[in-house]
Amino acid sequence: MNNPLNLMGLFAPLTTPFAASGEVDYAAYAQNIARFNRTKLAGYVINGSTSESVLLRWSEVYRQWEVALEHAAHEKELVAGTGAESTAETIVHTNHAASLGYKAALVRTPSFYKPAMTEDALVEHYLRVADAAKIPILVYSVPIFTHVTVESPVVARTSKHPNIIGIKDSSGNVAALAASIAAAPKEFKTFVGSASALYEALEVGATGAILALANAFPDVCADIYESARSGNQSKAHSLAQTLAAPAKMLGPQYGIAGLKYAMEHYGYVGGPTRLPLLPLTEAARREIDAMLANLGAQAVHQT
């Protein structure tokens, strides 16, 4: 990894390949990383929602962190997903990632006790983690899974901490993301986590993106970012429109199982999901096949 930390651009939260036995296939994981190393991705998030993080044992997560460090190209930045339900456990995982050599951590919101996850509770959680963490952290708001949303007042209060350097906002709410950007210092990093909102989020000032869809379309996602940053809005918008169908079908419609199936289409190791996530039906596979076949040449061309 580069030094110093350079968190900008398009990141993929890597999926977890499972063997037929149901265990993590670390060789396949390394194989995917080797292919991603040849793409335009700025880096990878290891143990994000797309990795089926809540279905993994922490021993498996720790091994993934190690494999990623061993196989990622030196120019790719790595971020460790370290969030747990308790503040104390989150600190333990964050500092283990730091001990391995990670330079930043992505910390999802606690969510099991959702009614108690008030603004004050979230702020206290993140400030305590940031105080104890040996590496900088990014707040992670993913309400589609947690049903807990990080609003701009939380961003305003946490972004003042020198060890809280950014947020990944997967709400898909561009207006709320813009409010968070306005509430934070200029140097605060704001990453969009929703492929369907990528173009609009970049238009309102997002620093970059961490997109599940980048597992199947790494270069196209990166091209949208690069085009928007260079001022070629027409190209960015056109590419974003190209990915509208896969963003829906491989996101909210068929989820991680659909995304992994699409990865297989492009030569990556996707593999099965881990229960209780169910495999795709044959009808779903046919629908995804038809969608992929209809994509334009730019979207189909992958490294």
Buried (B, 14 or more C-beta within 10 A) or exposed (E): BEEEBEBBBBBBBBBBBBEEEEEBBBEBBBBBBEBBBEBBBBBBBBBBBBBBBBBBEBEBBBBBBBBBBEBBBEEBBBBBBBBBEEBEBBBBBBBBBBEBEBBBBBBBBBBEEEEEBEEEBBBBBBBBBBEBBBBBBBBBBBBBEBEBBBBBBBBBBBBEBEBBBBBBBBBBBBEBBBBBBEBBEEEBBBBBBBBBBBBBBBBBEBBBBBBBBBBBBBBBBBBBBBBBBEEBEEBBBBBBEBBEBBBBBBBEBBBBBBBBBBBEBBEBBBBBBBEEEEEBEEEBBEBBEEBBEEBEEBBBEBE
